[in-house]
Amino acid sequence: MTKMLQQAKSKFIKVRCSKCKNEQVIFGTSAQIVRCLVCNKELAYPSGGKSRISARVLEILG
Ligand SMILES: [Zn+2]
């Protein structure tokens, strides 16, 4: 049921770090691992041209 939130394309996504609760906007198609600016936890990593989000998605900003 959460599949649409787990993968996104060409969008900015607001996520919340599951470790430190920091809210951060990331790009949905980043080709590299995106890390939390506060605690350095991986928030998203590349998966077949998309980003797989490993943090809590709060909002799709488009
Ligand atoms: Zn964090």
N, CA, C, O and the ligand as a Tripos MOL2 file, in Angstrom:
@<TRIPOS>MOLECULE
protein
  249   247    63     0     0
PROTEIN
NO_CHARGES

@<TRIPOS>ATOM
      1 N           0.8210   -1.2070    0.0000 N.3       1 MET1
      2 CA          0.0000    0.0000    0.0000 C.3       1 MET1
      3 C           0.8600    1.2650    0.0000 C.2       1 MET1
      4 O           0.4100    2.3340   -0.4130 O.2       1 MET1
      5 N           2.0860    1.1310    0.4620 N.am      2 THR2
      6 CA          2.9600    2.3060    0.5420 C.3       2 THR2
      7 C           3.9030    2.3810   -0.6540 C.2       2 THR2
      8 O           4.8470    3.1710   -0.6630 O.2       2 THR2
      9 N           3.6390    1.5560   -1.6580 N.am      3 LYS3
     10 CA          4.5710    1.4810   -2.7760 C.3       3 LYS3
     11 C           4.7700    2.8310   -3.4510 C.2       3 LYS3
     12 O           5.8900    3.1770   -3.8280 O.2       3 LYS3
     13 N           3.6990    3.5940   -3.6060 N.am      4 MET4
     14 CA          3.8110    4.8850   -4.2770 C.3       4 MET4
     15 C           4.6600    5.8640   -3.4850 C.2       4 MET4
     16 O           5.2650    6.7740   -4.0520 O.2       4 MET4
     17 N           4.7010    5.6800   -2.2050 N.am      5 LEU5
     18 CA          5.5030    6.5780   -1.3900 C.3       5 LEU5
     19 C           6.9580    6.1270   -1.3140 C.2       5 LEU5
     20 O           7.8530    6.9110   -0.9970 O.2       5 LEU5
     21 N           7.1700    4.8720   -1.6050 N.am      6 GLN6
     22 CA          8.5230    4.3520   -1.5030 C.3       6 GLN6
     23 C           9.3810    4.7480   -2.6980 C.2       6 GLN6
     24 O          10.5990    4.8870   -2.5880 O.2       6 GLN6
     25 N           8.7260    4.9270   -3.8390 N.am      7 GLN7
     26 CA          9.4860    5.3020   -5.0190 C.3       7 GLN7
     27 C           8.8380    6.5200   -5.6650 C.2       7 GLN7
     28 O           7.6160    6.6000   -5.7850 O.2       7 GLN7
     29 N           9.6550    7.4410   -6.0670 N.am      8 ALA8
     30 CA          9.1510    8.6490   -6.6970 C.3       8 ALA8
     31 C          10.1080    9.0430   -7.8020 C.2       8 ALA8
     32 O          11.2740    8.6490   -7.8010 O.2       8 ALA8
     33 N           9.6110    9.8170   -8.7360 N.am      9 LYS9
     34 CA         10.4570   10.2210   -9.8520 C.3       9 LYS9
     35 C          10.3280   11.7200  -10.0960 C.2       9 LYS9
     36 O           9.2290   12.2740  -10.0670 O.2       9 LYS9
     37 N          11.4550   12.3600  -10.3340 N.am     10 SER10
     38 CA         11.4910   13.7570  -10.7520 C.3      10 SER10
     39 C          10.7350   14.6840   -9.8200 C.2      10 SER10
     40 O          10.0750   15.6190  -10.2730 O.2      10 SER10
     41 N          10.8230   14.4420   -8.5600 N.am     11 LYS11
     42 CA         10.1210   15.3060   -7.6390 C.3      11 LYS11
     43 C          10.9780   15.5750   -6.4130 C.2      11 LYS11
     44 O          11.8660   14.8050   -6.0450 O.2      11 LYS11
     45 N          10.6630   16.7020   -5.8060 N.am     12 PHE12
     46 CA         11.2540   16.9640   -4.5050 C.3      12 PHE12
     47 C          10.3490   16.3560   -3.4430 C.2      12 PHE12
     48 O           9.1230   16.4510   -3.5080 O.2      12 PHE12
     49 N          10.9640   15.7540   -2.5050 N.am     13 ILE13
     50 CA         10.2030   15.0220   -1.4950 C.3      13 ILE13
     51 C          10.6650   15.4670   -0.1150 C.2      13 ILE13
     52 O          11.8600   15.4960    0.1810 O.2      13 ILE13
     53 N           9.7050   15.8090    0.7100 N.am     14 LYS14
     54 CA         10.0490   16.1350    2.0900 C.3      14 LYS14
     55 C           9.9810   14.8530    2.9170 C.2      14 LYS14
     56 O           8.9630   14.1620    2.9350 O.2      14 LYS14
     57 N          11.0600   14.5590    3.5850 N.am     15 VAL15
     58 CA         11.1110   13.3360    4.3800 C.3      15 VAL15
     59 C          11.5090   13.6670    5.8160 C.2      15 VAL15
     60 O          12.0460   14.7350    6.1080 O.2      15 VAL15
     61 N          11.2320   12.7290    6.6820 N.am     16 ARG16
     62 CA         11.6710   12.8780    8.0680 C.3      16 ARG16
     63 C          12.5960   11.7130    8.3900 C.2      16 ARG16
     64 O          12.2520   10.5450    8.2060 O.2      16 ARG16
     65 N          13.7480   12.0590    8.8630 N.am     17 CYS17
     66 CA         14.7140   11.0410    9.2420 C.3      17 CYS17
     67 C          14.1300   10.1670   10.3580 C.2      17 CYS17
     68 O          13.6150   10.6680   11.3580 O.2      17 CYS17
     69 N          14.2250    8.8450   10.1570 N.am     18 SER18
     70 CA         13.6430    7.9290   11.1410 C.3      18 SER18
     71 C          14.4900    7.8410   12.4050 C.2      18 SER18
     72 O          14.0480    7.3120   13.4240 O.2      18 SER18
     73 N          15.6950    8.3570   12.3300 N.am     19 LYS19
     74 CA         16.5950    8.2540   13.4780 C.3      19 LYS19
     75 C          16.5400    9.4970   14.3640 C.2      19 LYS19
     76 O          16.4000    9.3950   15.5820 O.2      19 LYS19
     77 N          16.6540   10.6910   13.7300 N.am     20 CYS20
     78 CA         16.7600   11.9110   14.5370 C.3      20 CYS20
     79 C          15.5760   12.8530   14.3330 C.2      20 CYS20
     80 O          15.5200   13.9200   14.9450 O.2      20 CYS20
     81 N          14.6130   12.4590   13.4620 N.am     21 LYS21
     82 CA         13.3880   13.2320   13.2200 C.3      21 LYS21
     83 C          13.6270   14.5420   12.4850 C.2      21 LYS21
     84 O          12.7350   15.3850   12.4060 O.2      21 LYS21
     85 N          14.8140   14.7100   11.9540 N.am     22 ASN22
     86 CA         15.0790   15.8940   11.1450 C.3      22 ASN22
     87 C          14.2520   15.8480    9.8630 C.2      22 ASN22
     88 O          14.1750   14.8070    9.2100 O.2      22 ASN22
     89 N          13.6330   16.9730    9.5000 N.am     23 GLU23
     90 CA         12.8960   17.0570    8.2460 C.3      23 GLU23
     91 C          13.7840   17.6740    7.1830 C.2      23 GLU23
     92 O          14.4440   18.6870    7.4120 O.2      23 GLU23
     93 N          13.7880   17.0500    6.0220 N.am     24 GLN24
     94 CA         14.7200   17.4510    4.9780 C.3      24 GLN24
     95 C          14.0760   17.2310    3.6280 C.2      24 GLN24
     96 O          13.3630   16.2470    3.4300 O.2      24 GLN24
     97 N          14.3240   18.1550    2.6810 N.am     25 VAL25
     98 CA         13.8060   18.0000    1.3310 C.3      25 VAL25
     99 C          14.8970   17.3740    0.4670 C.2      25 VAL25
    100 O          16.0280   17.8560    0.4190 O.2      25 VAL25
    101 N          14.5330   16.2990   -0.2060 N.am     26 ILE26
    102 CA         15.4910   15.6210   -1.0640 C.3      26 ILE26
    103 C          14.9350   15.5250   -2.4730 C.2      26 ILE26
    104 O          13.7400   15.7310   -2.6890 O.2      26 ILE26
    105 N          15.7860   15.2170   -3.4230 N.am     27 PHE27
    106 CA         15.3650   15.0990   -4.8140 C.3      27 PHE27
    107 C          15.0860   13.6350   -5.1370 C.2      27 PHE27
    108 O          15.8800   12.7540   -4.8080 O.2      27 PHE27
    109 N          13.9530   13.3880   -5.7850 N.am     28 GLY28
    110 CA         13.4810   12.0250   -5.9950 C.3      28 GLY28
    111 C          14.2920   11.1850   -6.9500 C.2      28 GLY28
    112 O          14.1610    9.9610   -6.9580 O.2      28 GLY28
    113 N          15.1250   11.8100   -7.7530 N.am     29 THR29
    114 CA         15.8830   11.0330   -8.7340 C.3      29 THR29
    115 C          17.3810   11.1860   -8.5440 C.2      29 THR29
    116 O          18.1450   11.0820   -9.5040 O.2      29 THR29
    117 N          17.7880   11.4250   -7.3580 N.am     30 SER30
    118 CA         19.2060   11.5540   -7.0890 C.3      30 SER30
    119 C          19.9540   10.2820   -7.4740 C.2      30 SER30
    120 O          19.4880    9.1720   -7.2180 O.2      30 SER30
    121 N          21.1090   10.4570   -8.0860 N.am     31 ALA31
    122 CA         21.9040    9.3040   -8.5130 C.3      31 ALA31
    123 C          22.8860    8.8580   -7.4350 C.2      31 ALA31
    124 O          23.6900    7.9480   -7.6380 O.2      31 ALA31
    125 N          22.8020    9.5010   -6.3160 N.am     32 GLN32
    126 CA         23.6980    9.1130   -5.2420 C.3      32 GLN32
    127 C          22.9470    9.0540   -3.9230 C.2      32 GLN32
    128 O          21.8360    9.5690   -3.7950 O.2      32 GLN32
    129 N          23.5600    8.4350   -2.9730 N.am     33 ILE33
    130 CA         22.9360    8.2950   -1.6650 C.3      33 ILE33
    131 C          22.7370    9.6680   -1.0350 C.2      33 ILE33
    132 O          23.6460   10.4980   -1.0200 O.2      33 ILE33
    133 N          21.5490    9.8900   -0.5230 N.am     34 VAL34
    134 CA         21.2430   11.1290    0.1800 C.3      34 VAL34
    135 C          21.2660   10.8300    1.6770 C.2      34 VAL34
    136 O          20.6280    9.8870    2.1460 O.2      34 VAL34
    137 N          22.0000   11.6350    2.4060 N.am     35 ARG35
    138 CA         22.1270   11.4000    3.8390 C.3      35 ARG35
    139 C          21.5020   12.5300    4.6470 C.2      35 ARG35
    140 O          21.4440   13.6760    4.2000 O.2      35 ARG35
    141 N          21.0480   12.1960    5.8120 N.am     36 CYS36
    142 CA         20.5420   13.1870    6.7380 C.3      36 CYS36
    143 C          21.6440   14.1740    7.0880 C.2      36 CYS36
    144 O          22.7750   13.7820    7.3750 O.2      36 CYS36
    145 N          21.3100   15.4450    7.0620 N.am     37 LEU37
    146 CA         22.3070   16.4860    7.3350 C.3      37 LEU37
    147 C          22.6710   16.5360    8.8170 C.2      37 LEU37
    148 O          23.7100   17.0810    9.1910 O.2      37 LEU37
    149 N          21.8280   15.9780    9.6370 N.am     38 VAL38
    150 CA         22.0460   16.0430   11.0740 C.3      38 VAL38
    151 C          22.8210   14.8270   11.5880 C.2      38 VAL38
    152 O          23.8400   14.9630   12.2650 O.2      38 VAL38
    153 N          22.3130   13.6340   11.2510 N.am     39 CYS39
    154 CA         22.8960   12.4260   11.8400 C.3      39 CYS39
    155 C          23.5750   11.5190   10.8130 C.2      39 CYS39
    156 O          24.1520   10.4910   11.1670 O.2      39 CYS39
    157 N          23.5010   11.9090    9.5450 N.am     40 ASN40
    158 CA         24.2130   11.1860    8.4850 C.3      40 ASN40
    159 C          23.5850    9.8320    8.1280 C.2      40 ASN40
    160 O          24.1950    9.0240    7.4280 O.2      40 ASN40
    161 N          22.3890    9.6000    8.6070 N.am     41 LYS41
    162 CA         21.6990    8.3730    8.2180 C.3      41 LYS41
    163 C          21.2930    8.4480    6.7500 C.2      41 LYS41
    164 O          20.9580    9.5250    6.2570 O.2      41 LYS41
    165 N          21.3190    7.3160    6.0460 N.am     42 GLU42
    166 CA         20.8870    7.2890    4.6580 C.3      42 GLU42
    167 C          19.3790    7.5250    4.5690 C.2      42 GLU42
    168 O          18.5920    6.8190    5.2000 O.2      42 GLU42
    169 N          18.9870    8.5240    3.7770 N.am     43 LEU43
    170 CA         17.5630    8.8190    3.6020 C.3      43 LEU43
    171 C          17.0300    8.2410    2.3040 C.2      43 LEU43
    172 O          15.8690    7.8400    2.2230 O.2      43 LEU43
    173 N          17.8810    8.2000    1.2930 N.am     44 ALA44
    174 CA         17.4730    7.6730   -0.0010 C.3      44 ALA44
    175 C          18.7100    7.1910   -0.7330 C.2      44 ALA44
    176 O          19.8070    7.7260   -0.5680 O.2      44 ALA44
    177 N          18.5050    6.1690   -1.5440 N.am     45 TYR45
    178 CA         19.6270    5.7040   -2.3360 C.3      45 TYR45
    179 C          19.1280    5.3080   -3.7150 C.2      45 TYR45
    180 O          17.9620    4.9420   -3.8630 O.2      45 TYR45
    181 N          19.9910    5.3730   -4.7370 N.am     46 PRO46
    182 CA         19.5640    5.1540   -6.1170 C.3      46 PRO46
    183 C          19.1400    3.7150   -6.3550 C.2      46 PRO46
    184 O          19.7450    2.7740   -5.8420 O.2      46 PRO46
    185 N          18.0810    3.5680   -7.1500 N.am     47 SER47
    186 CA         17.5620    2.2380   -7.4580 C.3      47 SER47
    187 C          16.9410    2.2720   -8.8480 C.2      47 SER47
    188 O          15.7860    2.6680   -9.0020 O.2      47 SER47
    189 N          17.6850    1.8680   -9.8410 N.am     48 GLY48
    190 CA         17.1550    1.7920  -11.2060 C.3      48 GLY48
    191 C          16.7010    3.1320  -11.7610 C.2      48 GLY48
    192 O          15.6680    3.2070  -12.4260 O.2      48 GLY48
    193 N          17.4610    4.1940  -11.4950 N.am     49 GLY49
    194 CA         17.1260    5.5030  -12.0390 C.3      49 GLY49
    195 C          16.1980    6.3020  -11.1550 C.2      49 GLY49
    196 O          15.9530    7.4820  -11.4090 O.2      49 GLY49
    197 N          15.6840    5.6760  -10.1270 N.am     50 LYS50
    198 CA         14.8450    6.3930   -9.1740 C.3      50 LYS50
    199 C          15.5450    6.3820   -7.8240 C.2      50 LYS50
    200 O          16.5790    5.7390   -7.6470 O.2      50 LYS50
    201 N          14.9740    7.0920   -6.8980 N.am     51 SER51
    202 CA         15.4840    7.0310   -5.5450 C.3      51 SER51
    203 C          14.5630    6.1690   -4.7020 C.2      51 SER51
    204 O          13.3440    6.3440   -4.7130 O.2      51 SER51
    205 N          15.1500    5.2510   -3.9840 N.am     52 ARG52
    206 CA         14.3580    4.4960   -3.0190 C.3      52 ARG52
    207 C          14.4700    5.2150   -1.6820 C.2      52 ARG52
    208 O          15.5640    5.4060   -1.1500 O.2      52 ARG52
    209 N          13.3450    5.6010   -1.1620 N.am     53 ILE53
    210 CA         13.3240    6.3980    0.0440 C.3      53 ILE53
    211 C          13.3180    5.4780    1.2620 C.2      53 ILE53
    212 O          12.4650    4.6020    1.4010 O.2      53 ILE53
    213 N          14.2740    5.6980    2.1180 N.am     54 SER54
    214 CA         14.3410    4.8520    3.3100 C.3      54 SER54
    215 C          13.9290    5.6230    4.5580 C.2      54 SER54
    216 O          14.0520    5.1300    5.6790 O.2      54 SER54
    217 N          13.4400    6.8360    4.3460 N.am     55 ALA55
    218 CA         12.9510    7.6330    5.4650 C.3      55 ALA55
    219 C          11.4370    7.8040    5.3370 C.2      55 ALA55
    220 O          10.8380    7.3700    4.3530 O.2      55 ALA55
    221 N          10.8430    8.4220    6.3130 N.am     56 ARG56
    222 CA          9.4010    8.6540    6.3060 C.3      56 ARG56
    223 C           9.0670    9.7920    5.3480 C.2      56 ARG56
    224 O           9.5750   10.9010    5.5060 O.2      56 ARG56
    225 N           8.2190    9.5300    4.3590 N.am     57 VAL57
    226 CA          7.8250   10.5710    3.4110 C.3      57 VAL57
    227 C           6.7120   11.4150    4.0300 C.2      57 VAL57
    228 O           5.6670   10.8940    4.4200 O.2      57 VAL57
    229 N           6.9460   12.7100    4.1150 N.am     58 LEU58
    230 CA          5.9520   13.6110    4.6860 C.3      58 LEU58
    231 C           5.1120   14.2710    3.6080 C.2      58 LEU58
    232 O           3.9080   14.4680    3.7680 O.2      58 LEU58
    233 N           5.7710   14.6090    2.5040 N.am     59 GLU59
    234 CA          5.0820   15.4210    1.4940 C.3      59 GLU59
    235 C           5.8200   15.3240    0.1570 C.2      59 GLU59
    236 O           7.0500   15.3520    0.1060 O.2      59 GLU59
    237 N           5.0390   15.2100   -0.9280 N.am     60 ILE60
    238 CA          5.6200   15.2800   -2.2610 C.3      60 ILE60
    239 C           5.4540   16.7180   -2.7550 C.2      60 ILE60
    240 O           4.3370   17.2170   -2.8890 O.2      60 ILE60
    241 N           6.5740   17.3640   -3.0180 N.am     61 LEU61
    242 CA          6.5230   18.7900   -3.3280 C.3      61 LEU61
    243 C           6.4280   19.0460   -4.8300 C.2      61 LEU61
    244 O           6.1140   20.1600   -5.2490 O.2      61 LEU61
    245 N           6.6930   18.0400   -5.6300 N.am     62 GLY62
    246 CA          6.6240   18.2080   -7.0730 C.3      62 GLY62
    247 C           7.8280   18.9630   -7.5850 C.2      62 GLY62
    248 O           7.9420   19.2010   -8.7880 O.2      62 GLY62
    249 ZN         18.8740   12.1190   10.9720 Zn       63 ZN63
@<TRIPOS>BOND
     1     1     2 1
     2     2     3 1
     3     3     4 2
     4     3     5 am
     5     5     6 1
     6     6     7 1
     7     7     8 2
     8     7     9 am
     9     9    10 1
    10    10    11 1
    11    11    12 2
    12    11    13 am
    13    13    14 1
    14    14    15 1
    15    15    16 2
    16    15    17 am
    17    17    18 1
    18    18    19 1
    19    19    20 2
    20    19    21 am
    21    21    22 1
    22    22    23 1
    23    23    24 2
    24    23    25 am
    25    25    26 1
    26    26    27 1
    27    27    28 2
    28    27    29 am
    29    29    30 1
    30    30    31 1
    31    31    32 2
    32    31    33 am
    33    33    34 1
    34    34    35 1
    35    35    36 2
    36    35    37 am
    37    37    38 1
    38    38    39 1
    39    39    40 2
    40    39    41 am
    41    41    42 1
    42    42    43 1
    43    43    44 2
    44    43    45 am
    45    45    46 1
    46    46    47 1
    47    47    48 2
    48    47    49 am
    49    49    50 1
    50    50    51 1
    51    51    52 2
    52    51    53 am
    53    53    54 1
    54    54    55 1
    55    55    56 2
    56    55    57 am
    57    57    58 1
    58    58    59 1
    59    59    60 2
    60    59    61 am
    61    61    62 1
    62    62    63 1
    63    63    64 2
    64    63    65 am
    65    65    66 1
    66    66    67 1
    67    67    68 2
    68    67    69 am
    69    69    70 1
    70    70    71 1
    71    71    72 2
    72    71    73 am
    73    73    74 1
    74    74    75 1
    75    75    76 2
    76    75    77 am
    77    77    78 1
    78    78    79 1
    79    79    80 2
    80    79    81 am
    81    81    82 1
    82    82    83 1
    83    83    84 2
    84    83    85 am
    85    85    86 1
    86    86    87 1
    87    87    88 2
    88    87    89 am
    89    89    90 1
    90    90    91 1
    91    91    92 2
    92    91    93 am
    93    93    94 1
    94    94    95 1
    95    95    96 2
    96    95    97 am
    97    97    98 1
    98    98    99 1
    99    99   100 2
   100    99   101 am
   101   101   102 1
   102   102   103 1
   103   103   104 2
   104   103   105 am
   105   105   106 1
   106   106   107 1
   107   107   108 2
   108   107   109 am
   109   109   110 1
   110   110   111 1
   111   111   112 2
   112   111   113 am
   113   113   114 1
   114   114   115 1
   115   115   116 2
   116   115   117 am
   117   117   118 1
   118   118   119 1
   119   119   120 2
   120   119   121 am
   121   121   122 1
   122   122   123 1
   123   123   124 2
   124   123   125 am
   125   125   126 1
   126   126   127 1
   127   127   128 2
   128   127   129 am
   129   129   130 1
   130   130   131 1
   131   131   132 2
   132   131   133 am
   133   133   134 1
   134   134   135 1
   135   135   136 2
   136   135   137 am
   137   137   138 1
   138   138   139 1
   139   139   140 2
   140   139   141 am
   141   141   142 1
   142   142   143 1
   143   143   144 2
   144   143   145 am
   145   145   146 1
   146   146   147 1
   147   147   148 2
   148   147   149 am
   149   149   150 1
   150   150   151 1
   151   151   152 2
   152   151   153 am
   153   153   154 1
   154   154   155 1
   155   155   156 2
   156   155   157 am
   157   157   158 1
   158   158   159 1
   159   159   160 2
   160   159   161 am
   161   161   162 1
   162   162   163 1
   163   163   164 2
   164   163   165 am
   165   165   166 1
   166   166   167 1
   167   167   168 2
   168   167   169 am
   169   169   170 1
   170   170   171 1
   171   171   172 2
   172   171   173 am
   173   173   174 1
   174   174   175 1
   175   175   176 2
   176   175   177 am
   177   177   178 1
   178   178   179 1
   179   179   180 2
   180   179   181 am
   181   181   182 1
   182   182   183 1
   183   183   184 2
   184   183   185 am
   185   185   186 1
   186   186   187 1
   187   187   188 2
   188   187   189 am
   189   189   190 1
   190   190   191 1
   191   191   192 2
   192   191   193 am
   193   193   194 1
   194   194   195 1
   195   195   196 2
   196   195   197 am
   197   197   198 1
   198   198   199 1
   199   199   200 2
   200   199   201 am
   201   201   202 1
   202   202   203 1
   203   203   204 2
   204   203   205 am
   205   205   206 1
   206   206   207 1
   207   207   208 2
   208   207   209 am
   209   209   210 1
   210   210   211 1
   211   211   212 2
   212   211   213 am
   213   213   214 1
   214   214   215 1
   215   215   216 2
   216   215   217 am
   217   217   218 1
   218   218   219 1
   219   219   220 2
   220   219   221 am
   221   221   222 1
   222   222   223 1
   223   223   224 2
   224   223   225 am
   225   225   226 1
   226   226   227 1
   227   227   228 2
   228   227   229 am
   229   229   230 1
   230   230   231 1
   231   231   232 2
   232   231   233 am
   233   233   234 1
   234   234   235 1
   235   235   236 2
   236   235   237 am
   237   237   238 1
   238   238   239 1
   239   239   240 2
   240   239   241 am
   241   241   242 1
   242   242   243 1
   243   243   244 2
   244   243   245 am
   245   245   246 1
   246   246   247 1
   247   247   248 2
@<TRIPOS>SUBSTRUCTURE
     1 MET1         2 RESIDUE 1 A MET
     2 THR2         6 RESIDUE 1 A THR
     3 LYS3        10 RESIDUE 1 A LYS
     4 MET4        14 RESIDUE 1 A MET
     5 LEU5        18 RESIDUE 1 A LEU
     6 GLN6        22 RESIDUE 1 A GLN
     7 GLN7        26 RESIDUE 1 A GLN
     8 ALA8        30 RESIDUE 1 A ALA
     9 LYS9        34 RESIDUE 1 A LYS
    10 SER10       38 RESIDUE 1 A SER
    11 LYS11       42 RESIDUE 1 A LYS
    12 PHE12       46 RESIDUE 1 A PHE
    13 ILE13       50 RESIDUE 1 A ILE
    14 LYS14       54 RESIDUE 1 A LYS
    15 VAL15       58 RESIDUE 1 A VAL
    16 ARG16       62 RESIDUE 1 A ARG
    17 CYS17       66 RESIDUE 1 A CYS
    18 SER18       70 RESIDUE 1 A SER
    19 LYS19       74 RESIDUE 1 A LYS
    20 CYS20       78 RESIDUE 1 A CYS
    21 LYS21       82 RESIDUE 1 A LYS
    22 ASN22       86 RESIDUE 1 A ASN
    23 GLU23       90 RESIDUE 1 A GLU
    24 GLN24       94 RESIDUE 1 A GLN
    25 VAL25       98 RESIDUE 1 A VAL
    26 ILE26      102 RESIDUE 1 A ILE
    27 PHE27      106 RESIDUE 1 A PHE
    28 GLY28      110 RESIDUE 1 A GLY
    29 THR29      114 RESIDUE 1 A THR
    30 SER30      118 RESIDUE 1 A SER
    31 ALA31      122 RESIDUE 1 A ALA
    32 GLN32      126 RESIDUE 1 A GLN
    33 ILE33      130 RESIDUE 1 A ILE
    34 VAL34      134 RESIDUE 1 A VAL
    35 ARG35      138 RESIDUE 1 A ARG
    36 CYS36      142 RESIDUE 1 A CYS
    37 LEU37      146 RESIDUE 1 A LEU
    38 VAL38      150 RESIDUE 1 A VAL
    39 CYS39      154 RESIDUE 1 A CYS
    40 ASN40      158 RESIDUE 1 A ASN
    41 LYS41      162 RESIDUE 1 A LYS
    42 GLU42      166 RESIDUE 1 A GLU
    43 LEU43      170 RESIDUE 1 A LEU
    44 ALA44      174 RESIDUE 1 A ALA
    45 TYR45      178 RESIDUE 1 A TYR
    46 PRO46      182 RESIDUE 1 A PRO
    47 SER47      186 RESIDUE 1 A SER
    48 GLY48      190 RESIDUE 1 A GLY
    49 GLY49      194 RESIDUE 1 A GLY
    50 LYS50      198 RESIDUE 1 A LYS
    51 SER51      202 RESIDUE 1 A SER
    52 ARG52      206 RESIDUE 1 A ARG
    53 ILE53      210 RESIDUE 1 A ILE
    54 SER54      214 RESIDUE 1 A SER
    55 ALA55      218 RESIDUE 1 A ALA
    56 ARG56      222 RESIDUE 1 A ARG
    57 VAL57      226 RESIDUE 1 A VAL
    58 LEU58      230 RESIDUE 1 A LEU
    59 GLU59      234 RESIDUE 1 A GLU
    60 ILE60      238 RESIDUE 1 A ILE
    61 LEU61      242 RESIDUE 1 A LEU
    62 GLY62      246 RESIDUE 1 A GLY
    63 ZN63       249 GROUP 0 **** ****
